């Protein structure tokens, strides 16, 4: 796919995805959604990519949905093919056209096999804020601003943020930000644990890349993919026994792997490890465990 709203750049095993509509403050469109999903598909299928960084071109990360349609900007029937109706004229919510486009994107990011770092360079409001919630680590520039502005637009938070946001910052903080819909500075995002670090603008991407390099140089991709999914998916477990089941399966599988043997020997021999496992070929047979009936 040729991209018109994002940049896709690989260097030193790091993929940098840049939202690229700077003249519109990188406002989100259906085209951008499709291109971002395609970018994450490509990244998962490329073993040379170890970490993904997402940032914005120009002075914004993403100013939210493109409102150029005016009053109909959030009206799905006006934007796309009208949603199907059932014989009694009620909405057929099984129609794919009824699905939230931001939600499709965040679920794709959630299912990613690579660590994802958000480097938030400027304003990030609406979907510009919610799309980050399935990214693993958020680093903000001092110039960043955040806003879950949906209540002020007469709608509700989308992109599955009612699942993600309270798990990241706690329900009280999530509700305060979503009730008010106000835009708040990076330091408040840091205090609320939405971001893990705030840095000067010129240090934002170098800080994200330094974190990426630390992951790449010291850890194997298979372990990292599994850690990512174990942590995220256990957020919904109702008992630690569920984590124990998965820990046991994954630990058994990886304990016999070449990467585990290499990790031990590198430590004992006091040398950098050389891991060879690939997510395309060496994931354990218990992955993906959430597709089993036991975990439905």
C-alpha positions in Angstrom: 0.0 0.0 0.0 1.3 3.5 -0.9 0.8 5.8 2.1 -0.6 9.4 1.8 -1.2 10.2 5.5 1.6 8.5 7.3 5.4 7.9 6.9 6.8 4.4 7.3 10.6 4.5 8.0 12.8 1.6 9.2 16.3 2.2 10.6 18.4 0.0 12.9 15.5 -2.4 13.4 13.2 0.4 14.6 10.1 1.3 12.6 9.0 4.9 13.0 5.4 5.5 11.9 4.8 9.3 11.6 1.3 10.7 11.2 1.8 13.0 8.2 -0.9 15.6 7.7 0.9 18.5 9.4 -1.1 21.1 7.6 -4.2 19.6 9.3 -2.4 18.9 12.6 -2.4 15.3 11.6 -6.2 15.1 12.0 -7.4 11.5 11.8 -9.3 10.2 8.7 -10.6 6.9 7.5 -7.6 6.8 5.1 -5.2 7.3 8.0 -6.9 4.5 9.9 -6.5 2.1 7.0 -2.9 3.1 6.4 -2.0 2.6 10.1 -3.6 -0.8 10.2 -1.6 -1.8 7.1 1.6 -0.5 8.7 1.1 -2.6 11.8 0.3 -5.6 9.6 3.6 -5.1 7.7 5.5 -4.6 10.9 4.3 -7.9 12.5 5.3 -9.7 9.3 8.8 -8.3 9.2 11.3 -10.0 11.6 13.8 -7.2 11.1 11.5 -4.8 12.9 11.9 -5.1 16.6 10.3 -2.0 18.0 7.7 0.5 16.6 7.7 4.2 17.4 4.6 6.3 16.6 4.9 10.1 16.4 3.5 13.1 14.5 4.9 15.4 11.8 5.0 19.1 12.6 3.8 20.6 15.8 1.0 18.1 16.6 0.7 14.4 17.3 -2.9 14.2 16.2 -5.6 16.9 16.7 -8.4 14.3 16.7 -10.9 13.4 14.0 -11.0 15.5 10.8 -14.1 17.6 11.2 -14.1 19.0 7.7 -17.6 17.4 7.1 -18.9 19.8 9.7 -22.0 18.8 11.6 -22.0 15.3 10.0 -18.4 14.5 10.9 -19.5 11.9 13.4 -22.5 10.6 11.5 -21.5 7.2 10.1 -24.4 7.1 7.7 -23.3 10.4 6.2 -19.6 9.4 6.1 -19.9 5.9 4.7 -22.5 3.5 3.2 -25.5 3.7 5.5 -25.6 1.1 8.2 -28.1 -1.8 7.5 -31.4 -2.0 9.2 -33.2 -5.1 10.5 -36.8 -6.0 9.3 -38.2 -4.0 12.2 -36.2 -0.9 11.1 -33.8 -1.1 14.1 -30.0 -0.8 13.5 -28.2 -4.0 12.5 -25.1 -3.6 14.7 -23.5 -6.6 13.2 -23.0 -4.5 10.0 -19.2 -3.8 9.7 -20.1 -0.2 8.7 -21.4 0.3 12.3 -18.0 -0.3 13.8 -15.9 2.5 15.2 -12.9 3.2 13.0 -10.7 4.2 16.0 -11.7 0.9 17.7 -10.5 -1.1 14.7 -7.2 0.6 14.9 -6.6 0.3 18.6 -7.5 -3.4 18.5 -4.9 -3.9 15.7 -2.3 -2.1 17.9 -3.4 -4.3 20.9 -2.7 -7.4 18.8 0.7 -6.3 17.7 3.7 -8.6 18.3 6.2 -5.8 18.7 6.7 -3.2 21.5 5.0 0.1 20.6 6.3 3.4 21.9 4.3 6.6 21.5 6.5 9.7 21.1 3.9 12.4 21.6 5.4 15.6 20.1 2.4 18.0 20.4 -1.4 18.2 20.9 -3.0 14.8 21.1 -6.8 15.0 21.5 -9.8 12.9 20.8 -8.7 9.8 18.8 -5.2 11.3 18.9 -5.2 10.5 22.6 -7.2 7.3 22.6 -5.1 5.6 19.8 -2.1 5.8 22.1 -3.8 3.7 24.9 -2.9 0.3 23.3 0.7 1.5 22.8 2.9 0.1 25.6 4.9 3.2 26.6 4.0 6.9 26.1 6.8 9.5 26.2 5.7 13.1 25.9 7.4 16.3 24.8 7.0 19.3 27.0 4.9 20.7 24.1 2.4 17.8 24.2 -1.2 18.4 25.3 -3.8 15.7 25.8 -7.6 15.8 25.7 -10.4 13.2 25.9 -12.7 15.9 24.5 -15.6 13.7 23.4 -18.2 14.9 26.0 -17.7 18.4 24.7 -18.6 17.2 21.2 -21.7 15.4 22.3 -20.3 11.9 21.9 -18.5 9.4 24.1 -14.8 8.2 24.2 -14.2 5.7 21.4 -11.4 3.3 20.4 -12.2 1.0 23.3 -10.9 3.6 25.7 -13.4 2.7 28.3 -11.5 -0.5 28.6 -7.9 0.9 28.3 -7.9 4.2 30.0 -9.2 3.2 33.5 -6.6 0.3 33.5 -3.8 2.7 32.8 -4.7 5.7 35.0 -7.4 4.4 37.3 -11.2 4.9 37.0 -11.4 8.2 39.0 -8.7 9.9 36.9 -10.2 8.5 33.7 -13.7 9.8 34.5 -12.4 13.3 35.6 -10.6 13.7 32.2 -13.6 12.3 30.2 -16.3 14.1 32.1 -14.6 17.5 31.7 -13.3 16.9 28.2 -10.6 19.5 28.9 -7.2 19.7 27.3 -4.4 19.3 29.8 -0.6 19.6 29.7 2.1 16.9 29.6 3.0 17.4 33.2 -0.6 16.6 34.3 -0.5 13.5 32.0 2.7 12.5 33.8 1.2 13.0 37.3 -1.9 11.0 36.2 0.4 8.2 34.8 -0.9 8.5 31.3 2.7 9.0 30.2 5.9 7.6 31.7 8.2 10.5 30.9 8.2 14.2 29.8 11.2 15.5 28.0 12.3 18.6 26.0 11.0 18.5 22.4 14.5 18.0 20.9 15.0 14.9 23.2 11.7 13.2 22.4 12.6 10.9 19.5 16.2 10.3 20.8 14.6 9.2 24.1 12.2 6.8 22.4 15.0 5.4 20.2 17.3 4.9 23.2 14.5 2.9 24.9 14.0 0.9 21.7 17.8 0.2 21.4 17.8 -1.1 25.0 15.1 -3.6 24.1 16.7 -4.6 20.8 20.2 -5.2 22.2 19.3 -7.1 25.4 16.2 -9.1 24.7 14.9 -11.7 22.2 11.8 -10.9 20.1 9.9 -14.0 21.0 10.1 -13.3 24.7 9.1 -9.7 24.2 6.1 -10.6 22.1 4.9 -13.0 24.8 5.6 -10.5 27.6 3.5 -7.9 25.8 0.5 -10.2 25.4 0.8 -11.7 28.9 0.7 -8.3 30.5 -2.1 -6.8 28.5 -4.4 -9.8 28.4 -4.1 -10.6 32.1 -5.6 -7.2 32.8 -8.9 -8.8 32.2 -8.3 -12.0 34.2 -10.5 -12.5 37.3 -8.0 -14.7 39.2 -4.2 -15.0 39.3 -4.7 -18.7 38.5 -5.3 -17.6 34.9 -1.9 -16.0 34.8 -0.4 -19.0 36.4 -1.8 -21.3 33.6 -0.2 -19.1 30.9 3.0 -18.6 32.9 3.4 -22.3 33.2 2.8 -23.0 29.5 5.0 -20.3 28.2 7.8 -21.0 30.7 7.8 -24.6 29.8 8.0 -23.8 26.1 10.7 -21.1 26.3 12.7 -22.9 28.9 13.7 -25.5 26.3 14.4 -22.9 23.6 17.7 -21.8 22.0 17.1 -18.3 23.2 16.8 -19.4 26.8 20.0 -21.4 26.6 21.8 -18.4 24.9 20.5 -16.0 27.6 22.0 -18.2 30.4 25.3 -18.8 28.7 25.7 -15.1 27.8 25.2 -14.2 31.4 27.6 -16.9 32.7 30.2 -15.9 30.1 29.7 -12.2 30.7 29.1 -11.3 27.0 26.2 -9.8 25.0 23.6 -12.4 24.0 23.0 -13.3 20.4 19.3 -14.3 20.2 18.1 -16.1 17.0 14.4 -16.7 17.7 11.8 -15.1 15.3 8.2 -14.2 16.0 7.4 -15.4 12.5 8.6 -19.0 13.2 9.3 -19.6 16.8 6.3 -18.7 18.9 5.4 -21.5 21.3 2.5 -23.8 20.4 0.4 -22.4 23.3 0.2 -19.0 21.5 -2.3 -17.5 21.0 -3.8 -19.0 24.2 -6.9 -16.6 24.2 -8.4 -18.4 21.2 -8.9 -21.6 23.2 -12.4 -22.3 24.5 -11.1 -22.3 28.0 -10.2 -18.6 27.7 -13.2 -17.3 25.8 
